[in-house]
Amino acid sequence: MLKKLNLFIMEEESNKEDIFRKLQELGGNIVAQIESGVFPKISIPSRNVNNIVYDEKLRQYILGPQKVIRSAGNIRLIKPLTQLIWTAWFSLRLLRDGKSFTLRELYYQSKNFPILDFEEQKESDEIVTDLEALLGVPREEFGLTPKENSKIFGDIDIEYKVPVKFKGKIENLMTSPDGKAIGMSIATAKFLKCRAKMVIAIEKDGIFRRFIEEEAYEKFKAILIDTAGQAPRFARLLIRRLNQELKLPVYILTDADPWGVHIAGVIISGSANAAHIKGLVTPEAKWIGLWATDIKKYKLPTLPMKERDLKRLEELMQDRRYHSDFWKKQLREFKELGRKAELESLSKHSLSFIVDEYIPDKLEEIS
Amino acid sequence: MLKKLNLFIMEEESNKEDIFRKLQELGGNIVAQIESGVFPKISIPSRNVNNIVYDEKLRQYILGPQKVIRSAGNIRLIKPLTQLIWTAWFSLRLLRDGKSFTLRELYYQSKNFPILDFEEQKESDEIVTDLEALLGVPREEFGLTPKENSKIFGDIDIEYKVPVKFKGKIENLMTSPDGKAIGMSIATAKFLKCRAKMVIAIEKDGIFRRFIEEEAYEKFKAILIDTAGQAPRFARLLIRRLNQELKLPVYILTDADPWGVHIAGVIISGSANAAHIKGLVTPEAKWIGLWATDIKKYKLPTLPMKERDLKRLEELMQDRRYHSDFWKKQLREFKELGRKAELESLSKHSLSFIVDEYIPDKLEEIS
């Protein structure tokens, strides 16, 4: 019966229906085990660090083949199994109603079910991560909203799916010069007409604003995204969708320091602690600057690297994600310089230098 | 001639023109002194801690009557005078072009003028604060954009003034269910038709989203603002303008802890380190929850206060801003309980409890 349901799914709704179906199957599976007289159990991909492997083909960290079992037949495991099933039930209900919730709200809701016995939010967060691993999708796809402070500005029309009141409403994302907040609604919206030719993801609020004031969105036909530091998950989901569904090239702009490198790295190939999720990375995205090699080239004012910068740099040099010639060269250059530079340092030349000179240079250089 | 200029100022543009004129007067004043053969000097309100006084009538901290002198006749003071005049010149130019800039960009731009000799950004930030004190307006009004991550959602039409490309464009702020980012453009826009009857400022992203999903904006005819923690300056400016220009009552919703109290306190009566600025506070705004007394009333799950919470609580108990009976009672209750609660704890009852039960209760209680 669950299989049959699948036939009626409309193309554009497939993702939500898919998760809906997976959650229902999870429940159906438990019920079937109980009805056939056995202790119900579930097998979940292990998130143990020795089960995290780098997949060269997917170009991201993924979980290996190891599994863990949650079984009602083991007194020690009955609690996490119950917690997992309740969390799945709660998600299913919210998803059906087109509502979302935060990790914090989930934790407090659980207080109504003393049997769940989550002592701290850390415990319920863990169970949510188990559910992500089990379903293979990020939690935002089953209704859990991460904290968001990213923004978007660009010439694309979208059609909202959630919340209920906004279903079917169409909006252009270039009407608000301060940017529109990226949350569940924008990240999951259907893309309609898009007049942009590329995506530029920017680490910093101030530079995002600079790009709008200097009309970079027109000059480069670009959708601008302010990741506000490390890109939150909805921003990563949206960047991936713009790249995969609309075939837009994605360019990432960060400070020239190890933290900037890693902001780009996480957009491109994900983070180790999200190895249990596929669907958030954009392997085709390119880091276009500030490169370590830009520091000399553009005669930028620099700052000395501090101990924590140097420590982070060493870590990145060991990281599989940064083993290509390009990354190696950049990381070596940082090490030799012992200095870092910020995007704002380009404004030494003029406020509009970054848009008038730097980006055109870079787009030519990488093409 | 400068005075005459004033006659041609259109009503709605008065603020920008006002600052423009003040900056021009500052420059004119310097030039006049030089031409009359004296070393130019400027007197600035002192920001020394013993010149910060609480104004009972304005209900905010302000600077007292003490002044400091910046004079070109003193070898020690010629540098800060030069820095101040350059900063004013830079602001004037940007303001004229309808552009904005960040503190970081200002610092790097100064690198083109070695005579300014700012060693660290801290120094140029200080000069900006001097300019704020001198003009008596927050820096965002002379083009400097603070970092922003607040959002708005509500039924009001606005007309943008900046950036240039958007001047005169009209937008409704209830079209994006993830919220619109509050930056310089929204904070300085002209208010047109407003169908809302109140403003609800919320400390947290997740609860802001909850209010949108539960359609609280319709239920209470409310403009919702996500302050994302301590309200950034554009959010405070916007809240004040909505209150003063449109006479909308403002209600503030935070966690029940000393930090939540102070988020409300800063919106209502400003912060001590912004004592040199008027125009960012909303004395009429009301903190409607979570109160310390709500913890027992709504049987909320709590967390123990940690040492830093208790230390902060003691500080607030000493603070002039919290000396009314209402605040005293709340702070005492916190101290007796030794516990705190989060907005999300209301979701123990149900996800929509905060909108369906709690807010209506509160609005009745305070009216």
Interface residues (C-beta under 8 A of the other chain):
Chain A: L94 K99 S100 F101 T102 R104 E105 Y107 Y108 Q109 K111 N112 T145 K147 E148 N149 K151 Y160 V162 P163 K165 F166 K169 E171 T175 S176 P177 D178 G179 K180 A181 I182 G183 M184 S185 I186 D205 G206 R209 R210 I212 E213 E215 A228 P301 E342 E344 S345 L346 S347 K348 L351
Chain B: L94 K99 S100 F101 T102 R104 E105 Y107 Y108 Q109 K111 N112 T145 K147 E148 N149 K151 Y160 V162 P163 K165 F166 K169 E171 T175 S176 P177 D178 G179 K180 A181 I182 G183 M184 S185 I186 D205 G206 R209 R210 I212 E213 E215 A228 P301 E342 E344 S345 L346 S347 K348 L351
